[in-house]
Amino acid sequence: MSSSQTPAQTNTSDLISARMDRIPRLTRSHIRALVILIALFIFDLIDIGTLATVAPAIRAQWGLSIEALGVLTSTTFVGMAIGAMVGGRVADRIGRRPTLITAVFIFSVGSLLSALATGPEFLGIARMVTGVGIGATSGGIFVMVSEMFPKPLRGRMMAMTYGIAGLSGPAMSFLALLVMPTGNWHIIFLVGSGGFVFALLALKFLPESPRWLASRGQGERADAQMRVFEAEYESRHGALPEPVVMDAQPATRGAFSDLFRRSVVGSTIVASFLFLMATVLNYGLIAWFPVVLIERGYPTQEAYSFLFVMSFATVLGALLSSTIIDRFERKRVITIAAMVLAVCYLVIGFVDSVPVLLTVGFAASFIHNGITTTVFAYMPEIFPVAIRGQGTGFANGIGRLGGIVNSLLIGVIIAAFATEGLFVYLAAICIAMSIGAVFGPRMGIREARRALLRERADEAAAAPVGAVTPVRAE
């Protein structure tokens, strides 16, 4: 194993990042971390969607108007905005791992309290607590994926994390088909509290980010963690190439004000805008789709059946995005996909045909989740490690604050312009997102991929003649 510096390397943090990025395949420690992050994200996504799942039932049981339902939904976003911004700052101060695990405990408690709610006021408070944990968890997972995996692979790792965790969507939709007609909506919230179990496993098995350790002056701990990754790789594949710093980090003090320095403020604006647009889209179609269908006159059972079918597109969109996410610049993927999604939303809004709704709704969910995955991967990448938690948390928080306004606004739009107005609004958001992505920074994704392919070619060339190379997880 070699970790000698080249002239391009200027500090320990850059060296640790270069050592991580030169690893061309996942190690056992990478895979173990990935499994834990996926498990935590599953419950994060479950808890994000639980209120949308039970919304028609509690609206009927408690006699809530569409506007009142929008207010109730907004309480989750208030908590998420607080959790994202506070969690990001805490993660930069005390570490990614303890912040993430604490956040999972918080949203699990909030979900348990939600199951005990007897009225909208109590549920609103419980959902705000849940939101605090969700906001901090989401940002923590985005940052951990960005820092725990090599640059040429981390887009795919984000796609796998979001895609596999997205299986919670079909699972919860199927559960809703079983329990919602009986009025037992409390069960949905109880399932969401199961994050407790995996938070305990993370305490034992999830390592701290070596990039964060190095950025906080804990070079020895960062080196020890990197030696584990490197030894696991070299025991199976041979010596690693020399680390070369390609992306030197700009100097920062780790202060919140660094987000608005000349060298970083452009990234702060782009990340915040893209996450805001992604949040609006995330909680536009999926969160309101059952309500929209019921408002159009579809039976409740049929509305949830549509949601169940569409939820599979969530998984496919995220997983299949892994085939392109590390081949092209993130900004280009977002720009093109958002324009196509705008067309899909307009079709959904103005065509009232079951086959068309299912087909185009499936396509919209597929494309939307490819966009979301790319934004999740892109957002933490564009910030220096020392303020990555705060940058991601700030952008995440801005998105959640936008979600508050969006929840209220969608209720008003549906009341004033029916479902057609909602989908015109969502199409306009897609167009704005496409334009905003154009101004994002390049991340050198294609260059990193070419370097990865060269390393794998060198690895294959070094193998003994006639040797059979086993297929391994990447």
N, C-alpha and C positions, 0 to 999 in steps of 0.2 A: 504494500500500500504506500502510495506516495502522496504527500500533502505539501511538498515544497512550493514556495511562492515563486511567481514569475514577476517580472518588473511591473506588470500591469496591476498587481495586487497592492493595495494601499493600507488595508486594515483588516483586523480579524473578522469583522462582520462580512466584508466582501469575500474573504477567503472561505469562510464557512459556506456561503451561498454558492461559490464556485465549486466547492467540493460536493455539495448536494447535487448541483445541476449536471455534473459530469457522469452521474450514475445512470446508465442507459436502460436499466430494468429495475422492477420493483424487488425489494428484498423482503424477507420474512417480517421484519419490523414495519416496513411500509404497509404490507398487506394487513397486519394486525391493527395498525392505526386506522387504515381505511375501513375495516369492518366495524370498529368502534364508532367512528364518525358517521358511518351510514346508519347504525343503530340509533344513535342520538338524533340524527336528522329525521328519521322515520317518525319519532314521537313529536319532534318540533313541527313537522308538516301535519301530523294528525291534529295537534292542538290548534294550529292555524285554521284548519278547516272545520272544526267541530261546530262552531256557532252557525256557519253557513248551512251545515247539514241539518241542524235541528231548527233552523229559523222558521220554516213553515209551521212546524208543530207548536213552537212556543208563541208564534204570532196568533194562531188559532186559540190556544189554551188561555192566553193572557189578554187577548183582544187588542193586539198591537197594530197600529197603522204602519204603512210602508215607511213613513217618515220616522216613526218611533223605532222601528227596526233598524233604520240607518243610524240613529243615535246610539242604540245599543251596540251595534257593530263597531262604531267609532271608538268605544271604550277600549277595545282590544288594541287598536292602533295607537291610542294614547300611551298605553303601557309599552307597546313595542318601540315607540319612538324614545321613550325614557330608557328602556333596557338597551337599545342599540347604542345610544350616545354614551351612557354611563358605562356600559359593558366594554365598549371599545377603549375608553380611557383606562379603565381598570386593567384590561388585558395588556395594555402597553406598560403598565406599572408593575403588576405582580405576576404576570405570566398568562399565556393562552390557556394552559391546562386548568388551573384552579378556577379561572373565570368561567370557562365553558361548563365545567362540572357543577358549579354553584348555580349557574343559569338554568340547567336542566332540572335541578331540584326545585327551583322557584316555579317554573311553569308546570311541573307535576303537581305541586301544592295547589296552584291556581286552578288546574283542571279538576282536581278533587273537590275543591270548594264549589266549582261550577255545577258539579253533579248534585250538590246539596241545595242549590238555589230554589227558592219558592216564589220568586218574583223578579221582575226586571231590574230592580235596584240592586238586590243582592248579586244577581248574575253579572251586572255591569261592573261591580267592584271585583268580583272573582275573575272576570275576564281581563280587567286591567292588570291584576297580579300575574295572570297567565301571560299577558302581552309583554310584561317586563322580562320574564324568563325567555320567551320566544325571541324577542329582539336581540338580547344578548347572546343567545344560543346560535341564531342564524349567522350573525356577524362573526362569532367565534369559529364556527365551522368553515366559513369562507376563508378566513385568515389561516386556519390550520391547514386546509387543503393547499393553499398557496405556498405555505412555508415548509410543509412536511414532505413534499414531493419534488422531483426534478422539474425544471421549467419545461422541457419538451414533452412531459407527461401530465402536467397538472391540469390542463384543460380536460383531458380524458378522465382524470380522477374526479374532477368536479362533475363531469357528465355522469359517471358511474354512481357517484354519491347521490346526486339529485335524482337520477333515473331509478336506481334501486329503491331509494327511500320513497320515490313516487308510487311504489307498489302499495303504499299505505292508502292511496286514493281509491283504487278498485276495492281494496279490503274494507275500507270504511263505507264506501258506497253500497257494497253487498250487505254489510251489517245494517246500514240504514234501511235497505229493502226489507230486512227481517224485523227490525224493532220499531221503526217509525210508524208503521200502520197501527201498532198496538199502543202507541203513546208513551213508550218507555224511552224517551229521549235522554234520560239521565245516564243510560248505559254508555252512550257515545262519549260523554265527558269522562266517565270512569276509565274507559280504555286509554284515553289520553294521559291519564296519570301514571301509566306504566313506565314512563321514562325513569322513574326512581331506580329500577333494577339496573339499567344500563349505565346510569351515572355511577353506581357502585362499582361496576366492572371497569369503567374508565378510570376510577381512582387507582386501580391496581395495574391496568395494562396500557393506558395511554401515556406516551412520553411527552415531555415538553418540547417545544419547537427549538431546534438548535440555532436557527437563524435569530430567533428572539433572544436566546441566551447570549449569543455573541453581541447583539446590538445593545445589551444591557451590561456589557463588560464582564460577562461570566464565560470567558473564553475557554477555561479548562473544562467546564461542564459541557459546553457546546462541542468541544473537541472529542470528549469522551462519548457523547451521543453519536457524533459523526463516525467515530471509529467502529461503532456497532454496525451502522448501515454499510460502511465500506468493507468490513470484515465479512459480513454476510454475503455481499455481492462477490467479493474476490474468492471466497471459498467455493463458489460454484462456477464462476465465469472467468477467473484470472484477473491479472492486474488492471487497475483503472488507469486511464490517461492522466496526465498532469492537469491539475485544476487551472483554469485560465479565467480571470475575471473579465466578463463581457459587459456586465451591467453594474458598474460602480455606483454605490448609493450616494446621493447628495447628502452633504452634512446637515444634520438636524439636531436640535437639542432635546427632542422628544416632547416638546410643548405643544399644546393645542394650537397656538398661534402659528406654528410651522405649516399648518394646513393652508395658510393664506399668504405664505411667502411666494415671491415671484416664481421660483422654480417648481412649486407644487400647486399653486392655486388653480391652474388650468385643469390639473387632474382632479382636484376637489370639485370643481364645477361640473366637469363631465361625468364623474362617478355619481354625484348627487342627482344630476338630471336623469341619467340612464336608470338609476335605481328607482327614482320617483316614477318614471314612465312604466318600468317593469312592475312596480307595485300596483299601479292603477290597472294595468292589464291583468295582473294576477288575480285581483279581487274584483274584476269587472265581470268576466264571463263565468268563471268557475263559482265564485261566491254567490252570484245572483242568478245563475242559470236555472235552478229549481223554481225560484220565485217567478222568474220571467216566464217559464213554461206554464206554470199554474195560472199566472195572470192571463196568458193567452187561451186558457180554457182546457189545458191538458189535465187529465186526472193525476193526482199526487203520485200514485204508483208508477204511471208512465213517465212522469217527470224524473223520478229517481232512477228509472231504468235508463233513460237518456244519459243521465249523469254517470251511471255505472259504465256504459259503453265508452263515453268520452274520456273517462279516467284512464283507460288503457292507452289513449293517445298521449297522456301526460308522461307515462313511463317510456313509451317508444320514442317520443320526441327528444327526451333527455338522453336516452341511451344511444340513439342513432346519431345524435349530434356529436358523439365521441369520434365518429368517423371523419369529421371535417374540422372539429374545433381546434386541433393542433396542426392543421394544414394551412390555414389562412389566418390573416390578421383578424383579431376579435372584432374590431370596428367594422370591417367589411361584411362579416357574417351578420352582425346586428342590422346594418343598414339595409341589406337586400331582403332579409327575412321579414323585417318589420313592414316593408312595403307590400309584400305578398299577404301578410296577415291583415293589413288594412282592407284589402279586397275581400278576404274571407268574411270579415265582420260585416261589411256592407251586404253581402249575399245573405248572411244569417238574419240581418235586420229586416230585409224586405221580401224574403221568400218564406211563405208559411206552408212548407211541405215537409212531412216527416222524413222521407228519404234524403231530401236536400239538407235538412237540419242535421241529421245524423252524419251525413257524408262531410259537409263543410264544417260542421262543429268538430268532428274528429280531426279534420285537417287543421283547423284553427288551433285546437289544443296541442296538436303535434308540433306545429310551427312555433306557437307561443312558448312551449317549454324548451325548444331548442334555443330560442332567444334568451329565455330566463337563465338557462345553464351558462350561456356565453357571458351574460352580464355578471353572474355570480363569480365566474372565473376571472373576468377582466377587472372587476372593481378593486379587489385587494392588490392585484399586480401593479397597478399604476402608482402606488404609494411606497415610499421608502419603508424598510422594515421597522425602524424606530418609531414611526407614527402610523404604521399600517392598521393597527387596531383602532386608533382614533379616526383615521381617514375612512376606513370601512364602516365604523360605527356612525360617523357623522353622515355619510352618504345613505346608510341604512336608515338612520333616524329621520333624515329629510324625506325619504321614501315613505316611512311610516306616518309622518305628519301629513304628507300628501294623501295617504290612505284615509286619514280622519276626514279630510275635506271630501275626498272621493266617495266615502260611504254616505255622507250626507247629500252630496250632489247627485249621486245616482238615484237615490230615492226621489229627489225632486224631479230629475229628468224623466223617470218612468211615470211619475204622477202627471207631469205636464205634456210629455211627448210620446208616451207609451214606449214599447220596446224598440220601435224604429229609432227613436231619438237616442236611446242608449247605445245602439251599435254604430250610429253615426259618430257619436262621441268617442267610442273606442277606436274607430278607424282614424279619427283625427289624432288621437294619442299615438297611434302607430306611426303616422307620418312625421309627427314631431320627434319621435324617438329615432327614426331613420335619419333625420337631418342632424340631430344632436350627436349621433355616433360618428359622423364625418369628422368632427372636431377632436375626437379622442386621440391620444398618443399611440404611436406604433410600439409594439412590444417585441418585435423581432422574432415572431413565432415561427415563420418559415425558416429563418436562419438557424434557430434552435433545433428544428426538426431535421434539417440537413446535417447538422453536427451529430445528432442522435443516430441517424442512418449510417454516417461514416463510422461511428464507434461500433455499431453492430456489425458492419461489414468487416472492420478490423478484427473484431472478436471471432467472426466466422472464419476469417482467413487464418487466424492463429490456431484454430482447432486442428487436431491431428487428421491427416488424410484418411477418409473413409469413416470418420467418426459420425455417429448419428446425434444430431443436436436435438434434445428433447424440447417439446413445446412447454413454455412456462408462462405463468401469469405475468402480465405487464402492468 
